[in-house]
Amino acid sequence: MTTIIGTAAVASLQASIAGITAALQKKREELARLRKALTELQRVKSQFVSKEPMTEKPELTAKTWHGKHAKDFKDIQNDEIKPDYQELYQTQLAKAICDIEEKIVQLEKEIAALEASLSAARTAMSAAAAL
């Protein structure tokens, strides 16, 4: 009778270990994808910052374009284009980066919990197998 109970316990623990291992693998893959996405978003944000001076192009001079239309154009550049451009990287990209960083921290905690569960299940299986 002890052997049947011990075998059932080992089989149950093996199934549990397999489930935890699969969940752990899935979380690790998700974490890797998020880290890759974070790196890419940080690169894109950096590019946005470096390209911001382009929002003031073309520069208008007396030789290229002047007068009321040139002033209107310059006002649009300064009052609409540049602030909208800055909004993209200062707010929208920054929020996306922050959201991903938070998700990474959450996944790291979930992975640590799964690793602890896996370790406990393996310890329990060793104990059950010794019976």
N, C-alpha and C positions, 0 to 999 in steps of 0.2 A: 504494500500500500504506500509506503514511503517513497518507493521508486516511481510509482505512477504520479504522485503529487510532485515529487522533485522534477520529473520529466515535464510535467505540465507547466511548472513554474519556470523551468529553463526555456521551454518553447514560448511562453508568454513574454519572458524577458528578451528573448531573441527577436520576437516581433516588435517589441517596444524599441529595442536598440535600432532595428532596421528603420522604423518610422522616424525616430529622432535623427538618425544619420541622414535620411532623405530630406527632412526638414532643414537640417543644418546645411546641407549642400545647397539647397534652394536659397536659403538666406545668404550664404556666402557668395553665390552667383549674383544675387540682387545687389549686394554690397559692392561687388566689383563693378557692376554696371553703373551704380550711382557714383562711385569714385571717378569712373571714366567720364561720366556726364559732368560732374563737378569740375574736373580739370578742363574740359572743353568749354564750359560756360565761363570759367575764370579767364581762359585764353580769349574768348570772344569779348568779354568785358574789357580786357586790356586793349584789344584792338579798337573798341569803341572809343576809349579814352584817348588813344593815340591819334585817332582820325577826327576828333572833335574840331580842330582848326579848319577842317574842310567845310564846315558849316558856314564859314565866313567867306567862302570862295563863290564866285570870282570877286576879287577886290576891284572896286570901281574907282577909277581916276578920271580926271578931266579928259584924258585922251580916249578912255574906253566908253564911258557912259556917264552922263551927269544930268542934273535937272530933277524935276519932280518924280519922274518914273524911277530914276536911280535911287532917290530918297525912299520912295515907296518900297522898292526892292530891298534896300538895306534894312528898312524897318521890319519887313517880313523875315529877313534872315535873323535879325536880333531878337524879335519879339515872338516868333513862332517856330522857325526851323531849329534854332539853337536850343531853346528850352525843351522842345519835343525830343530832340536828339539826346539831350542830357537826361531827360525822364527815362529814356530807354535803359541806359546803363546805370544811372544812379538809383532808380527805384525798381524798375521791372526786373532787370538782370540781377540786381542786388537781392531782391526778394526771392527770386528763383534759386540763387546760390544759397541763401540762408535756409530756405525750405529743404534743399537737398542735404545741407550740412546737418540739419535737425534729424532728417530721416536716417542719415548715416549713423548718428549717435544712437538713435533708437534701435537700428539693426544690430549695431555692435553689442548693445545690451541684450537683445534677443538671442544673439549668437552665444554670448557668455552664459546665458541661462540654459540654452540647449546643450552647450558643452558640459555644464554642471550636471544636467539631467542624464546625459550620456555616460558620464563618469560614474554617477550613482547607479545607473542601470547595469553597467559592466561590473561594478563591485558586487551588486546584488546577484548577478548571474554567476560570478565566481563563487560566491558563498553557496548559492543553490546547487551548483554543479558539484561542490565538495560534499554535499549530503549523500 
